[in-house]
Amino acid sequence: MVNINKLVDKAYEEKSIKEILDAPPSALEGLTPRHDEILAELKIKTIRDLANWKHALNARALDQLASHEK
């Protein structure tokens, strides 16, 4: 079981997962409003956008494949 409170900023600890996914990336622990500005330039305005960003998905797929490479 994942403790969501360790993944998000204090202001989002009591929010639902849907609310968190609709929040700006700075709702994630360690990210700031400046990160929101930078990510917005890539058309990433929510955590959901970030989670579904094709380049993040591609990087994750490569990382998973690497563990099976000989």
TIMI-2910 file (N, C-alpha, C, CB; in pm, 1 decimal, decimal comma, always signed):
<rs>
+----------+----------+----------+----------+----------+----------+----------+----------+----------+----------+----------+----------+------+
!      n_x !      n_y !      n_z !     ca_x !     ca_y !     ca_z !      c_x !      c_y !      c_z !     cb_x !     cb_y !     cb_z ! resn !
+----------+----------+----------+----------+----------+----------+----------+----------+----------+----------+----------+----------+------+
!    +84,5 !   -117,9 !     +0,0 !     +0,0 !     +0,0 !     +0,0 !    +89,3 !   +124,6 !     +0,0 !    -96,2 !     -0,4 !   +122,7 !  Met !
!    +60,8 !   +217,7 !    -87,4 !   +137,8 !   +340,8 !    -98,6 !    +76,0 !   +447,3 !     -9,4 !   +144,1 !   +389,0 !   -245,3 !  Val !
!   +159,5 !   +514,3 !    +67,6 !   +113,9 !   +626,8 !   +148,4 !   +120,5 !   +750,7 !    +59,4 !   +201,1 !   +644,4 !   +279,7 !  Asn !
!     +4,6 !   +791,6 !     +8,0 !     -1,3 !   +904,3 !    -85,3 !    +52,8 !  +1031,7 !    -22,7 !   -144,4 !   +926,6 !   -132,3 !  Ile !
!    +39,4 !  +1046,0 !   +108,0 !    +86,0 !  +1166,8 !   +175,5 !   +235,3 !  +1189,2 !   +155,9 !    +54,3 !  +1159,3 !   +323,5 !  Asn !
!   +310,2 !  +1084,1 !   +130,3 !   +454,3 !  +1099,3 !   +107,8 !   +485,5 !  +1141,6 !    -35,3 !   +526,5 !   +969,1 !   +139,6 !  Lys !
!   +385,1 !  +1138,4 !   -121,0 !   +405,1 !  +1172,7 !   -261,5 !   +364,0 !  +1314,8 !   -294,9 !   +328,9 !  +1077,9 !   -348,0 !  Leu !
!   +281,9 !  +1375,5 !   -209,3 !   +225,0 !  +1506,7 !   -240,7 !   +261,6 !  +1611,2 !   -136,3 !    +74,0 !  +1496,7 !   -252,2 !  Val !
!   +248,3 !  +1736,3 !   -177,9 !   +266,1 !  +1849,7 !    -88,7 !   +159,7 !  +1843,9 !    +21,4 !   +257,9 !  +1983,9 !   -167,2 !  Asp !
!   +191,7 !  +1898,8 !   +138,2 !    +99,4 !  +1895,3 !   +252,2 !    -40,9 !  +1944,1 !   +217,1 !   +154,4 !  +1979,1 !   +365,0 !  Lys !
!    -51,3 !  +2044,7 !   +133,6 !   -181,1 !  +2102,0 !    +98,3 !   -271,3 !  +2001,9 !    +25,8 !   -161,2 !  +2225,1 !    +11,5 !  Ala !
!   -215,1 !  +1892,9 !    -24,6 !   -292,1 !  +1795,2 !   -100,7 !   -310,6 !  +1662,4 !    -28,1 !   -225,5 !  +1770,7 !   -232,3 !  Tyr !
!   -264,3 !  +1652,4 !    +94,7 !   -269,7 !  +1526,2 !   +167,2 !   -411,2 !  +1474,8 !   +190,4 !   -200,8 !  +1541,3 !   +298,4 !  Glu !
!   -507,4 !  +1562,0 !   +201,8 !   -645,8 !  +1519,8 !   +228,3 !   -730,8 !  +1515,2 !   +101,2 !   -710,3 !  +1613,9 !   +329,2 !  Glu !
!   -671,3 !  +1537,0 !    -13,9 !   -744,1 !  +1539,5 !   -140,2 !   -763,1 !  +1397,7 !   -194,8 !   -669,9 !  +1626,8 !   -242,8 !  Lys !
!   -863,1 !  +1382,6 !   -279,6 !   -884,4 !  +1254,5 !   -346,4 !   -778,8 !  +1237,3 !   -455,7 !  -1028,5 !  +1245,6 !   -406,2 !  Ser !
!   -764,0 !  +1115,2 !   -501,7 !   -667,6 !  +1090,4 !   -609,0 !   -706,9 !  +1168,2 !   -734,4 !   -658,4 !   +939,1 !   -640,2 !  Ile !
!   -836,5 !  +1175,4 !   -764,5 !   -881,6 !  +1252,8 !   -880,8 !   -841,8 !  +1399,0 !   -865,8 !  -1034,6 !  +1240,7 !   -898,7 !  Lys !
!   -860,5 !  +1455,8 !   -747,2 !   -822,5 !  +1595,7 !   -724,8 !   -671,6 !  +1613,6 !   -740,4 !   -867,4 !  +1642,3 !   -584,8 !  Glu !
!   -596,0 !  +1517,3 !   -692,8 !   -449,9 !  +1524,6 !   -704,3 !   -409,1 !  +1516,8 !   -851,3 !   -382,1 !  +1410,7 !   -623,0 !  Ile !
!   -469,7 !  +1426,1 !   -926,9 !   -435,4 !  +1414,2 !  -1069,0 !   -470,2 !  +1539,7 !  -1147,6 !   -506,6 !  +1295,0 !  -1129,8 !  Leu !
!   -571,8 !  +1612,2 !  -1103,3 !   -611,9 !  +1736,0 !  -1170,5 !   -534,3 !  +1858,1 !  -1120,8 !   -760,3 !  +1759,0 !  -1151,1 !  Asp !
!   -449,6 !  +1838,1 !  -1021,6 !   -371,5 !  +1947,5 !   -963,1 !   -247,1 !  +1975,5 !  -1047,4 !   -331,2 !  +1913,7 !   -817,7 !  Ala !
!   -187,9 !  +2092,7 !  -1028,2 !    -63,5 !  +2123,1 !  -1100,7 !    +50,2 !  +2032,5 !  -1051,2 !    -24,8 !  +2273,2 !  -1082,8 !  Pro !
!   +152,1 !  +2013,5 !  -1132,8 !   +264,4 !  +1929,1 !  -1092,3 !   +326,0 !  +1968,3 !   -957,9 !   +370,2 !  +1933,4 !  -1197,8 !  Pro !
!   +318,9 !  +2095,7 !   -922,9 !   +377,6 !  +2138,9 !   -795,1 !   +305,9 !  +2078,8 !   -675,0 !   +374,7 !  +2290,6 !   -784,9 !  Ser !
!   +193,9 !  +2010,2 !   -695,8 !   +128,1 !  +1938,2 !   -587,0 !   +208,5 !  +1815,2 !   -545,9 !    -13,5 !  +1897,0 !   -628,4 !  Ala !
!   +299,8 !  +1772,5 !   -633,1 !   +388,0 !  +1661,0 !   -600,0 !   +499,8 !  +1708,7 !   -507,8 !   +446,7 !  +1597,9 !   -728,2 !  Leu !
!   +535,5 !  +1626,9 !   -413,8 !   +643,6 !  +1658,2 !   -320,3 !   +771,2 !  +1690,3 !   -398,5 !   +667,8 !  +1539,8 !   -222,0 !  Glu !
!   +831,7 !  +1802,8 !   -367,8 !   +959,1 !  +1839,6 !   -428,5 !   +949,4 !  +1928,1 !   -551,3 !  +1031,7 !  +1718,0 !   -464,3 !  Gly !
!   +829,9 !  +1944,8 !   -607,3 !   +814,8 !  +2033,6 !   -722,0 !   +758,2 !  +2167,4 !   -676,0 !   +723,6 !  +1969,8 !   -829,5 !  Leu !
!   +790,6 !  +2272,4 !   -751,1 !   +753,4 !  +2408,5 !   -713,9 !   +671,3 !  +2474,1 !   -825,3 !   +879,3 !  +2492,1 !   -683,4 !  Thr !
!   +613,9 !  +2589,9 !   -799,4 !   +545,1 !  +2662,2 !   -906,0 !   +635,3 !  +2689,4 !  -1027,1 !   +491,3 !  +2793,2 !   -852,2 !  Pro !
!   +763,2 !  +2704,5 !  -1005,5 !   +856,1 !  +2722,8 !  -1118,8 !   +854,8 !  +2599,5 !  -1208,8 !  +1000,6 !  +2750,3 !  -1068,0 !  Arg !
!   +846,7 !  +2480,9 !  -1149,8 !   +836,5 !  +2358,7 !  -1229,4 !   +706,2 !  +2359,8 !  -1311,0 !   +842,6 !  +2233,1 !  -1137,6 !  His !
!   +598,3 !  +2412,3 !  -1250,5 !   +471,9 !  +2424,1 !  -1324,7 !   +491,2 !  +2506,9 !  -1450,7 !   +362,5 !  +2487,2 !  -1236,4 !  Asp !
!   +562,9 !  +2617,9 !  -1438,8 !   +586,5 !  +2706,5 !  -1553,0 !   +665,2 !  +2635,2 !  -1663,0 !   +661,7 !  +2832,6 !  -1508,0 !  Glu !
!   +768,2 !  +2565,2 !  -1622,9 !   +853,5 !  +2495,0 !  -1719,4 !   +774,8 !  +2383,1 !  -1788,4 !   +979,2 !  +2436,9 !  -1649,1 !  Ile !
!   +701,8 !  +2305,7 !  -1709,6 !   +624,1 !  +2195,8 !  -1766,0 !   +510,4 !  +2246,2 !  -1854,2 !   +568,3 !  +2108,6 !  -1654,6 !  Leu !
!   +454,3 !  +2361,2 !  -1820,3 !   +346,1 !  +2418,5 !  -1901,6 !   +394,1 !  +2447,6 !  -2043,7 !   +292,4 !  +2547,6 !  -1836,5 !  Ala !
!   +522,5 !  +2479,8 !  -2057,2 !   +578,8 !  +2502,3 !  -2190,6 !   +573,4 !  +2375,1 !  -2275,5 !   +723,6 !  +2551,7 !  -2179,4 !  Glu !
!   +565,0 !  +2260,4 !  -2208,5 !   +553,6 !  +2131,0 !  -2276,0 !   +408,1 !  +2083,9 !  -2280,0 !   +641,3 !  +2025,9 !  -2205,4 !  Leu !
!   +316,4 !  +2174,9 !  -2245,4 !   +172,0 !  +2146,1 !  -2241,9 !   +135,5 !  +2047,6 !  -2130,8 !   +126,4 !  +2090,3 !  -2376,8 !  Lys !
!   +215,3 !  +2047,0 !  -2025,2 !   +187,4 !  +1964,7 !  -1907,9 !   +139,7 !  +2058,5 !  -1798,1 !   +314,2 !  +1881,9 !  -1862,6 !  Ile !
!     +9,8 !  +2053,8 !  -1771,4 !    -48,4 !  +2147,1 !  -1674,2 !   -102,6 !  +2078,0 !  -1549,9 !   -158,8 !  +2226,0 !  -1739,2 !  Lys !
!   -114,2 !  +1945,5 !  -1553,7 !   -164,3 !  +1870,9 !  -1439,1 !    -76,2 !  +1748,7 !  -1414,6 !   -311,4 !  +1828,5 !  -1461,2 !  Thr !
!    -94,6 !  +1689,6 !  -1298,8 !    -22,4 !  +1565,0 !  -1269,1 !    -66,5 !  +1456,7 !  -1366,8 !    -47,1 !  +1519,3 !  -1121,9 !  Ile !
!   -193,4 !  +1457,3 !  -1404,4 !   -243,2 !  +1360,4 !  -1502,6 !   -170,2 !  +1377,8 !  -1635,5 !   -396,0 !  +1376,4 !  -1522,7 !  Arg !
!   -152,5 !  +1502,3 !  -1678,9 !    -77,7 !  +1529,1 !  -1802,8 !    +63,7 !  +1473,2 !  -1792,3 !    -73,0 !  +1681,2 !  -1832,5 !  Asp !
!   +127,3 !  +1495,5 !  -1679,1 !   +263,9 !  +1448,5 !  -1657,9 !   +268,9 !  +1296,0 !  -1661,7 !   +318,9 !  +1500,7 !  -1523,8 !  Leu !
!   +171,9 !  +1231,6 !  -1597,4 !   +168,2 !  +1085,1 !  -1593,2 !   +146,8 !  +1023,9 !  -1731,1 !    +58,5 !  +1038,6 !  -1499,3 !  Ala !
!    +78,6 !  +1096,3 !  -1817,3 !    +47,2 !  +1044,8 !  -1950,2 !   +132,7 !  +1105,4 !  -2061,2 !    -97,0 !  +1069,3 !  -1980,3 !  Asn !
!   +232,7 !  +1184,4 !  -2023,4 !   +321,0 !  +1246,2 !  -2121,1 !   +396,6 !  +1137,0 !  -2195,2 !   +419,1 !  +1345,2 !  -2053,1 !  Trp !
!   +387,5 !  +1137,9 !  -2328,0 !   +443,3 !  +1027,0 !  -2405,7 !   +592,0 !  +1004,9 !  -2379,7 !   +421,3 !  +1051,8 !  -2552,7 !  Lys !
!   +666,0 !  +1109,3 !  -2355,2 !   +810,0 !  +1092,6 !  -2332,1 !   +837,3 !  +1027,3 !  -2196,9 !   +881,4 !  +1228,1 !  -2339,9 !  His !
!   +754,8 !  +1056,5 !  -2098,0 !   +768,0 !   +990,6 !  -1967,7 !   +731,1 !   +842,7 !  -1980,6 !   +678,1 !  +1060,2 !  -1861,1 !  Ala !
!   +625,9 !   +814,8 !  -2056,7 !   +585,0 !   +675,4 !  -2078,4 !   +692,5 !   +597,9 !  -2153,3 !   +452,6 !   +669,5 !  -2156,0 !  Leu !
!   +752,5 !   +661,2 !  -2254,3 !   +859,5 !   +595,7 !  -2329,9 !   +980,2 !   +568,7 !  -2241,5 !   +900,8 !   +681,4 !  -2449,7 !  Asn !
!  +1017,6 !   +664,8 !  -2158,9 !  +1131,3 !   +647,5 !  -2068,4 !  +1104,2 !   +533,7 !  -1970,4 !  +1160,5 !   +778,6 !  -1991,9 !  Ala !
!   +981,8 !   +527,7 !  -1917,9 !   +944,2 !   +421,3 !  -1824,0 !   +952,0 !   +285,6 !  -1893,6 !   +801,2 !   +445,2 !  -1767,7 !  Arg !
!   +902,6 !   +277,6 !  -2016,6 !   +907,5 !   +151,1 !  -2091,0 !  +1051,7 !   +105,5 !  -2111,9 !   +836,6 !   +165,8 !  -2226,9 !  Ala !
!  +1139,4 !   +198,5 !  -2148,9 !  +1281,5 !   +163,8 !  -2168,3 !  +1344,0 !   +115,4 !  -2038,0 !  +1360,3 !   +285,3 !  -2222,4 !  Leu !
!  +1310,3 !   +181,0 !  -1928,0 !  +1364,5 !   +141,8 !  -1797,9 !  +1318,9 !     +0,1 !  -1763,2 !  +1320,4 !   +241,6 !  -1687,6 !  Asp !
!  +1193,3 !    -30,9 !  -1787,9 !  +1142,3 !   -165,4 !  -1758,7 !  +1206,3 !   -269,4 !  -1849,4 !   +989,9 !   -169,6 !  -1774,0 !  Gln !
!  +1224,6 !   -235,8 !  -1976,2 !  +1286,9 !   -328,6 !  -2070,0 !  +1432,4 !   -356,6 !  -2033,1 !  +1278,9 !   -273,2 !  -2211,7 !  Leu !
!  +1500,0 !   -256,8 !  -1981,5 !  +1642,3 !   -271,3 !  -1945,7 !  +1662,7 !   -380,9 !  -1843,1 !  +1698,0 !   -139,5 !  -1891,7 !  Ala !
!  +1567,7 !   -400,0 !  -1755,3 !  +1584,4 !   -503,6 !  -1652,3 !  +1575,6 !   -643,2 !  -1710,5 !  +1479,8 !   -487,3 !  -1543,4 !  Ser !
!  +1525,2 !   -656,3 !  -1833,8 !  +1513,9 !   -787,4 !  -1899,2 !  +1623,2 !   -809,4 !  -2003,6 !  +1377,0 !   -801,5 !  -1964,7 !  His !
!  +1704,1 !   -707,9 !  -2026,1 !  +1809,9 !   -718,2 !  -2125,9 !  +1925,6 !   -801,3 !  -2072,4 !  +1859,0 !   -578,8 !  -2167,2 !  Glu !
!  +1984,3 !   -880,5 !  -2159,5 !  +2097,0 !   -965,2 !  -2118,1 !  +2227,0 !   -897,6 !  -2146,9 !  +2092,9 !  -1100,1 !  -2187,5 !  Lys !
+----------+----------+----------+----------+----------+----------+----------+----------+----------+----------+----------+----------+------+
</rs>
